[in-house]
Amino acid sequence: MLVDSTPHSGNPGIDTRHNSIAFHALSNGFIPAIVILILHGFPQVARAQFDDYSAPPIKYNKTEVNDPVAILARRVESGEAKLQYDKTQGFLPAVLKALDVSVSSQTLVFSKTSMQRSRISPERPRAIYFNDEVYIGFVQNGGVIEFAATDARQGATFYTLEQSATLHPQFIRDQGQCLTCHSSNRTQNVPGYLIRSVFAKPDGMPEFGKGTFTTGHNSPFKDRWGGWYVTGTHGDMRHMGNTTIKNGEEQIDRNSLANLKTLNKLVSTVPYPSPHSDIVALMVMEHQTQMHNAIAWANYETRRAIHQSKSMNRLLERSQTLLSESSERRIDSAADRVLKYLLMCDEFVLTSPVKGTSAFASDFESRGVRDLQNRSLRDFDLNSRMFRYPCSYMIYSKAFDGLPDEVRNRVLKKLNQILEGNEAGEDTRKFAHLSVKDRRNISQILKATKPEFAAVCQGEANTHDDVSGK
C-alpha cells in the first residue's frame, strides 16, 4: 500500500507524517482500529478495498476532507481555537465542547475490542460519545483520544489526538490502517462504522468461538450489547449487556442484570463525565452508524458508476453526460438501499417500553427541526419502535445532502412516491410497515422542514398536472 509520507498541504493541522497512530499501535500489540466497537479484520480483503478507495474517483486518502474534526484541527493549527488539557480526562472535555457532542450521549464498552484494548476491561471501560457527524472514543489513561467523523463527500474518516499536555495538540488522520476493520461487509463495504456485540469473558476478551453480532435497528434485542454496559429499563425484553460469560458456561445470564438504572454495583463511573451508558443512546447509535454506511455506499457507488460511464463515453466518443443502462441500474440500486434504511425497514418491534437513564433522549429531541405542529423526525416512540415517525433524521445530515445529484434526487422522488402510497411490486411489501398515518405525517413534516423534498413533491405534482392536461 502506498503511504503519503508528508503532510497534505491542503490539510493544515492534520498530521499525516506518522501514517496514523496505527503503526505505533501495532508495535505495542494493539488492534489497529479506531472508534465504535471493532474486532479482528480481514487484511487481504481490506487491502483490496483500500486500493479501490485510493483510486479515482474516490481517492480516499488523498482528498481533502471537511468533516468536523478536520475543521477543528485546522482551527487549532491556526490558533483560532484552543483545547484546554484536563489533568484527569485530558482533552476530552475540550473536544466534546468544541465538536458540540453531548456528555449525555455517553455509552461504555468493556470488551477488549479496540485499538487500546490493553487498557480496557470491565473495571475500566471505554467511553464513546457521538452526535450526528462525530464519534469520540475515550479510554482511562489512554494514549490517545479516538475520532471518527463523517465528511459529506468521502464518508468516514479516522483520527487520533495524543493525550499529553501540550500547547500544540495535533490530530493525526489515519491513512488506511483503520480500514482493516472499518471496511467490510459489516460496514456495507465502505469506510464506515460498526457496533459489535460479543460474548465477553470476565477480563473483557471476546469469546470469538461463540460468534459475534453487528447490530443495527433491525437486530433482535437479545443479540445486542454484549460487552457493553447498559443503563435503562426495557421490560421483559433481554439483551447481552452488563454481563460476562464464565468458563464452561454455554450461555450468558441475561436476567439478573437487566433493567439497570445505575452501574454502581458493576463499575466505578467516577473517571467519566457521566455515570450512564444510556440504552436509548445505544439504540440511536446502532441506527445511525448503519445509516451513515448506507449513505456512503450510495455516494461511492454513484460516483463509480458515473466515472465508469464517462470512461466508456470517451472510448466510444459519446456525450460525457450519457449514463449507460448499467450505471443507471447501479444508481437506482444505491437509492433503494438508502431508502430501506431511511424508512426503518425491518426494524425490530419492541415488545416492552424502553426508557433511558440520562438526559440523552431530551437532548437528542431538542436538536430536531420542527414543523408548525411541533413534530420532528427526532421524536421518540420507544414503545413499539424507536421513532414516532419512522423516517431517519439523517435525511437532514450533511452526508445526505452531499450525495451526488443523480442518486439524491432519485431517493427523494422515490420517497415521495412511497409516502403517497404509489410504490409497486416488491416495494409494497418492503414498506408495508408504514401505515397511512405514518406516511402522511412523514410527508407533512418533510414538506415543512426539508425544502428540497418539498420542491421534488411540487415538481411531481406539476408533472402530473401537465400529463392530465390541467
N, C-alpha and C positions, 0 to 999 in steps of 0.2 A: 504494500500500500504506500503510495506517495504521500509524504507528510510535508506540509509547509513549515519550514524551519525559521521563518521570520514573521514578525507581527504584520497583520494586514494593515496596510497604510490607510485603508478606508475605515478601519475599526479601532480608533484610538481608545485606549482604556481596556481593551480585551487582549490579554497577553496570550499569544499562541506559540511562543518560543519553546515551551516545555511539552508541546503536543499533549496537553491536558495533564491533569494530576493522575490520570490513569496509569502512566508508566511508573510513577512513584508508588502507586497502589500495588502494582504487580510485584514490585521488588519487596514489598512488605507483606505479601501473602493475601492482599485484599482482593475481592472480586471487582473487576473494573467496570462498575456501572453506577449510575447516579440517579437519585430521586425516584420516588414511588417504589413499590416493592419489586425487587429484582432478584432473580436467581441465577442459574447457570445458563450460558448461552450456547450457540452453535457457531463456532468461529468460521468454518468454511462457508456456511450459508451467509453469515454476516459479512464476510469478505466480499462475496459475490454481490450482495445487495449494496454494500458501500461503494463498490466500483461502479455500480449502476447509478447510485445517487451522485457520485462525483462527476459523472459525465453530463454533457448537455442533454436536456435543457435544465436539469435540476441544479447541478454544480453545488451540492450541499455544503461542502466545507470551504468553498471559495467565495461564496456570495455574501455580501454584507447583509446583516440582519438588523432589524429594528424592533425586536421584542423588548419588553420592559427591562430585562436585566441588561441587555446591550445598551439601551438608552441610559440607564443608571450608571453603567460602567463609564460611558463617555462623560457623563456629568461629574463623576468622581475624579476622573483623569484630568478634566479641565479645571477642577477646583470649584465648580459651580455647586457641587453637593459635597457634604461631609458625612462620613459614617463614624459615629462615636463607638468606641470599644467599651464593652461592659466586662468587668472582672469575672463575672460568673458565666454569662451566656455569650461572651464575645460580641460579634457583630450582629447577632440575631435580632435583638430589639430594634437596631437601627435599620436593618434591611426590611424587616416587617413593616416598619413605618414608611420607609422610602418607597416600597413597592405596593403600599396600600393593601396589605394582606392582614386579615383579622386574626387575632390570637384565638378567637372562638372557633376557628377552623381546625384547631389542633387535633390530630389523631396520633396515637402512639403504637408503634410496631416493635415487637420484641424479638422477632425471629432474625437469625443471622443471615440476612439475605440482601445486603447492600455492600457498597464499597468499603465501609468502615466496620465490617462485621465483627472484628476482634473486640470492638468497644461497645457492642450491642449485646444485650441479654435481657431476660425477663426482669432483672433488677435495674437495668439501665436501658430502657427502650429508646428507639429513635423517634423523634417527633417530626411530623410533616404538617406543613401549613400551606394553604392554597387560596387563590382567587380564580377568576375566570381565565387567566392567562399564565399564571406563575405557580410553580410548586417549589417549596423550600424544605430541605431536609436538615435537621439539627441533631447532633449526637453529643451527649455529655463528654466534655474534654476531647472532643473530636478534633482532628487536624484541620478539617475544612467544613464549611457550610456548603451543601449541595443545592444546585438550582437546575430546574428545567423550565424553560419559558417558550411560549408559542409565538413564532413570527408569522405574520399574516400570509406570507408567501412561502417560506421554507419549512414551516411547521416546528416541531420540537427541536430545541437547541439546548445543549447542556453546558453547565459552568460549575466551577468551584471558586470559593473565596477562602483563602487561608485564615485560620483562626489565630492570629497573632497580633499583638498590639503594635500597630504601625500607623503612621500619618498618611501613608500612601497605599491603601489596600488595592489589590488588583484582582479582577475577575478573570479567570482563565477559561477560555472557551475550549471545549473538547473538540478534537479533530477526527473523531470517528471511533475511538475505543469504546465509548458508551453504547454504540450501535451493536456491539457483540451481544448485548441483551435487549437493547431498546429498538431492535428492528427484526421482527419475526412475525409469524402468523398471530402471535399473541398481541402484537401492536398493529395488526391489519397490514403487515408488510410495508410499513413506512417507519421512518424515525418517529417514535411515539412513546406513549405512556402505558403502563400496566399496573394493575393491583393484583397481587397474588395471595392466595390463601393456602396455607401449608399445614401439615401435621408437625407441630413443633415439639422437640424434645425439651426436657427441663432446663437445658442450658441455652435453648433458643435455636439449636441446629435443626433444620428441617429433616424429617424422615422421608426422603425422596421416594423410597420404595412404596409408600402408601399413596403416592400421587399428589398432584397439586392442582389448583384451580385458578384460572384467570377470571376475575369477576367483573360483572357489569350489572346494569339494571335488570337484565334478563336472567341472572343467576339465581338458582334456588337458594333460599335463605340458609338452609342447612349447610351449604358449601362455602359460606362467606366468612372471612376474617380470621382464619386460622393463623396464629402468630401475631395477632393484633390484640390490643386492649380495646374494650368496647364499653362505653357508659351509655345507659339509656334503657328504656323499657320497650318490650316487644311482645308482651303477652305470651301466648302458647307457642309462638314460633321459636326455633332454636338455631343458633349459629355456632361457629367453631372458635370464637374468640374467648379470651380470658383464661385459657387453659392450655395445658401441655399433655403430651402423650407419654406415658411411663413405659419402661421396659417390659415387654411381654404382653402389653395390652393391645388389643386389636382395634379398639375404638377410643375416642376421647369422651370425656364427661361434658355433655352439652347442657346439663341441667343445673348443677349446683352453683354455677357462676353466671347464670342467665339473669337478665333484668337488673344488672348492677347500676346503682345510681352514683356510686363512688368507687374509686380504686384504692381506698385507704388500706384495705386488708391484703392487697396484692403487691403494691409498689409505691414508693415514695415519689410524689409528683412535685416536691418542693423545688427541684432544679429546673422546672419548666415554667413557662409563663402562665399556664393554665393547668388545673387539676383534671381536666376532662379528656376523653377520647370519644367524642360525640358520635353516636350511631347515625344521626342524620347527616353529619359531615361526611362520614364514611360512605353513605349511600349516594350522596351527591357526587363525591369524588369518583366513585365507580362509574357512574353515568358519564361524567364529564370527560374522563380520560378516554373512553372509547368513542365518545362523540368527537373529541379532538382528532382521534385517529381516522375516523371516517371522513372528516373534512379534509385532512391532509392527504388521504389516499385519493380523494376526488380531485384535489389540486394537482397532485403529481400525475395521475393518470390522464387528466385532461391536457396538461402541458406536454406530456409524452405523445399523446395522440395527435396533437396539433403539430408538434415537431416532426413526427413521422410523416404526416400529410405534406408538410412543406418540403421535406426531403424528396418525396415522390413527385411532387409538383415540379420541382426544379429538374429532376431527372427526365420527366415526361413533357417538360416545357408547357406546363399548365399554369393557370392563375394561382398565385400564392394563397388566395383566400378560400380556395376549394378544400372542403373536408371530404375525405373518402368515406365510403359507406362503413368500412371497418372502424374508422375513427369516430364516426357518428355513433356507432353501437357502443364503443368503449365509453364515450362521454355519457351516453344515456344510462349505461350500467352504473357509472360513478354517481350520477344524480340519484338513481334508485337507492344506492347504498346510504347516501346521506339522508334521504327521506325516511328510510327504515329506522335509523337511529333517532332522527329528529322527532318522529311521531311515536317514539317509545314502543315500537313493535316488539312483541314477545316479552313485554315487561312482566316480571314475577308479580303475581297477585298477592298482596298482603292479606293474611287471614286474621291478623290482630293489629290493633293500632300501634304505631311506633312514635316514641317521644324521646327527644334528646335531653341532655342534662345541662348543656351550656347555652349561651346566647346565640349559637350559630344560626338556628332557624330564623330568628327575628332579624339578625344581621344580614343574612342572605336575602330574605324577602325585602328588606329595606333598600336594597340596591336595584330593585326592579323598576323598569319603566312601566307606567300605568296608564290605562285609558280613562275616559271620563267616568266610567263606572267603578274606578279604583281596582280594576282587575290587572293582574300581571302574570306572565308565564313563570315567574319565580314563586308564586303562591303554592304552598304545600297542601297536600291532602293527608297523606300518611295514615290513612285508614285502610284503604284497599289498594292504593297506588302511591307513588311518590308525589306527583304534582296534581294539583286540582285541574289544571288544563294541560292535557298530555301532549305538549309540544315543547321541545327543548328551548330554554332561554338562550342557548348557544347560537340561535339564529341571529342574535344581536351582536355576536362576537366579531372581533376584527378578523379572525380566521375565516369565518363565513363570508364576511364582506370582501375578503381578499381572494375568494375563489375566482378563477377565470370566468369572464362573462359567459362563455359558452356553456359552462356547467351550472353556474349560479342561476342564470335565467331559466334553465330547464327545471331546476329544483323549485323555484318559485312558481313557475307555471303549473308544474305537476302538483305542487302543494295546494294551489288554488283549486285545481280540478278535484283533488281528494276531498278538500273541505266543502266543496259544492256537491259532493256525492256523485261525481261524474267519472270515477275510476271504473275500470272494467277488467274482466278476466281474473287473473291471479291477484291483482291488486285489491279486488273486492274482498277476498279472504284475508289478505295481508293486513288490511286496515279495518277489519270488522270490529276491532276493539273500540273504535271511535264511534260514540253514539251521535245521533243527530244533534243533540245539545252540545256535545263536545266540539263538534265541527263548527257549529255556529259561534260558540264562544271564542274558539281559537281564531277563526276568521275575523271576527269583530275586533279582537284585541290587536291582531297583526295589522289590520287596515288602519287602526288608530295610532299604532306605535312604530310600524315599520314602513316608512314611505315607499321604499322600493317594491314591497309586496302590494301596497295599495295601487301603485302605478301599474303593476302587472295585471291586477284584477280589473282595473279600469280599461286597460288595453284589450283584455279578453272580452270585456263587455262591449267595447266599441266594435271589435271584430264580429261578434255575434249580431250586433245591430246592422252592420254592413251586409252580412250574409242574408239576413232576413229582409233586407230592403227598407229598414226603418230609417 
